[in-house]
């Protein structure tokens, strides 16, 4: 039974890590779009992040 618990724990950890990476990438894309998008000013568009 211990090996089964270890396998389930590993699967849960991998799943949580994948969700964290997915949402972090999504959040960075949204932040970049807001900062460099149509409502940003000229200074923000010239910033290093938007290049």
C-alpha positions in Angstrom: 0.0 0.0 0.0 2.9 2.4 0.6 4.0 2.3 -3.0 0.5 3.2 -4.1 0.5 6.2 -1.8 3.9 7.3 -3.1 2.7 7.1 -6.7 -0.5 9.1 -5.9 1.6 11.7 -4.1 3.9 12.0 -7.1 1.0 12.4 -9.6 -0.6 15.1 -7.4 2.7 17.0 -7.1 3.2 16.8 -10.9 -0.3 18.0 -11.5 0.0 20.9 -9.1 3.3 21.9 -10.7 1.8 21.8 -14.2 -1.1 24.0 -13.1 1.2 26.5 -11.5 3.3 26.7 -14.7 0.3 27.1 -16.9 -1.2 29.9 -14.8 2.1 31.7 -14.4 2.7 31.7 -18.2 -0.9 32.9 -18.8 -0.5 35.6 -16.2 2.7 36.8 -17.7 1.1 37.0 -21.1 -1.8 39.0 -19.8 0.5 41.4 -17.9 2.6 41.9 -21.0 -0.5 42.6 -23.2 -1.9 45.1 -20.7 1.5 46.9 -20.3 2.4 46.9 -24.0 -1.1 46.8 -25.5 -3.4 49.4 -27.0 -4.0 51.4 -23.8 -0.4 51.8 -22.9 1.5 55.0 -23.3 4.6 55.5 -25.5 7.0 55.2 -22.6 5.7 51.8 -21.7 5.9 50.6 -25.3 9.5 51.6 -25.4 10.3 49.8 -22.2 12.6 46.8 -22.1 9.7 44.4 -21.3 7.8 45.4 -24.5 10.8 45.0 -26.9 
